[in-house]
């Protein structure tokens, strides 16, 4: 009976995880319309219109995406539908879900240790911006195979403005600890990595690439790729957000946070993953706003 209840709780946790935005699945988005002349600049994007005006269609630009690089034999140029989210409401404030607890235990962290819980919440839920470029799902491969994701931390806290190059935080030691198979080493590495990140509240980026997530369980797959079994982290590089526009297509030149009017954004990134250089450029990404 306990096993059955635990399975039910985990299933509910999967649903909760999807609801709050930690799922790895790609969102179904319609392609944008052809570009039109850019509207004039407006405001700072900081008013209380939640969701950035979901009712309107995008008429001022069209989505474009290029990725160059082959990491550990896997090309980054696979079919994908970008999933882009800006988080105004910190997911750190939410209670741990059953999936959170399972992922913590799998990483050697304790759900009963307040410091470990705080670390986990910052690393797994504390980012302001997330871009998931997951392999397009197909029958029998419902989650897709490869997953390149970008996470930006402490952007709002530092009032980082568009066009600023956000330096990559090197989390590659986490991979080394994970592939060692030593759970205590993994836990120690995560604690050191996250404590270092939290100690410097400058804006920072983590770029993670999981070439093949098919061997993972459904519980693992629903979680972000930073906790994937076989994940590589960028050791250096940068991510830049630019051309922020609101629901009317007007430029948001100087964002004031919380940023609730954001509708589209351009993203550029470059760096090294597994000692291999790569670049990613995306324009007119349709942003979902959480909070």
Secondary structure as UniProt FT lines:
FT   HELIX           2..20
FT   HELIX           50..52
FT   TURN            54..55
FT   STRAND          64..68
FT   STRAND          70..71
FT   TURN            72..73
FT   STRAND          74..75
FT   STRAND          83..87
FT   HELIX           91..93
FT   HELIX           98..106
FT   TURN            107..108
FT   TURN            111..112
FT   HELIX           114..125
FT   STRAND          129..135
FT   TURN            139..140
FT   TURN            142..143
FT   STRAND          147..153
FT   TURN            155..159
FT   TURN            162..163
FT   STRAND          165..168
FT   HELIX           172..180
FT   HELIX           183..199
FT   STRAND          204..210
FT   TURN            214..215
FT   HELIX           218..221
FT   HELIX           225..227
FT   STRAND          232..245
FT   TURN            247..248
FT   STRAND          264..273
FT   TURN            274..275
FT   STRAND          276..290
//
